[in-house]
Every structure is written in C-alpha cells, then in structure tokens.
C-alpha cells in the first residue's frame, strides 16, 4: 500500500466545509484513497459522511493510503496529503 501520514492543518478539523473540500478533491483523484485515524478508524476519502464520522480534529495526525496497483495512486495520496496540510477553512 502507498501510505502517507499528515497532520490536519485546519483548526476546526474535518468538519462541514473543510470535509466537503477534501471529499470533493478525493472524488476527483484517479485512485481510491482511504483516510485513517490513529485509533484505527478508516473512511473512504470520497465519502463526506464517512469522513465526518471519523471526527478528525485540527492538529490530529491521519494516514492516507491507496492501492499501489492503481495508476496515479501515489499522486492521489500526495495531492490529498498536501491539501490536509493546508488550512481548508481559510
């Protein structure tokens, strides 16, 4: 699996608008990406309800993973990691 860990930069975490921005970007990626918390909870990054259900807070470390056999998987994980590393509520 392709994996990248990142700290969520948005102060309020992945709630409402930041989650919508993140999920929209995930849906536009060629590879399916999974978002996981340190507690082991996971969600399809394309699913707004699943992402909201994780309750990710600002400053929390999360891990993004994707199947390496899918074309564009590394780019998908990198793009979403960079997005989470920015303030999506600014």
N, C-alpha and C positions, 0 to 999 in steps of 0.2 A: 504494500500500500504506500502511496505517496502521502506524506504527513507533514504538517507544519503547525507549530504552536505559536499563538499570538495573544497579546494582552488587548482586551477590548478598550479602545480609547474613549468611546462615547461615555460621558459621565453618568448618564442615566441607564447605561447598558443597552441591551437589545429589546427595547420596548417600543411599541407603536411605530412612529415614523422611522427610527433607525432600523428596526427589524424589517420594515417594508422596503427600504432602500437596499438592505442586504439581500433579502429574498429575491427581489427583482433582478439584482446583479447575478445571483446564483442561478436563476432560471435562464439567464442569457448565456451561461457557460456551456461549452460542449460536453463537459463531464459532470456526472452527478457527484456532488460533494456532500459529505456528512460533517456536521458540527457536533463536537463532543465537549462536555464539561469535565472538570477534574473528578467529579463524582461518578463518572462513567455513563451519565445520561447522554443520549445521542438524538439527533434530529436530522432529517433531510433538509439541507440548507435552502431548498426551494419552497419549503412549506412554512408559511407565515405562522400558522397555529402551532406547529411543532417547535419552531424556533422560540416563539413567545412562551411556550410551555417549559422551556429549559430555565427560564428566569435568569438569564445571563446579566450580571451586574457590570457596571463600569469598573475597570481595573482587574476584572477576572480574566484568568488565563483559559483559553479554549483551544481545541485542536481541530484542525480541518483535515479531512482525509478524502482520497479518491482512488479509484482503481487504476493502477499504472498501465493496464492494457488498453485503456480508452485514450484515443488521440486527444491531445490537449489537456490531459489531466493535470500535469504539473502547472501549466499556465493558469488553469482554473483555480487551483488551490492557491497559487501565488497571488492572483488578482483579488480573490476574496480575503486573503490574509492582509493584504495591503489596505483593503477597504476597511476592515475591522480595526486596523491600526490608526485610522483617522477618526476625527470626531464627526459622526454622521448626523449629529443634531445641531451642527453649526450653521 
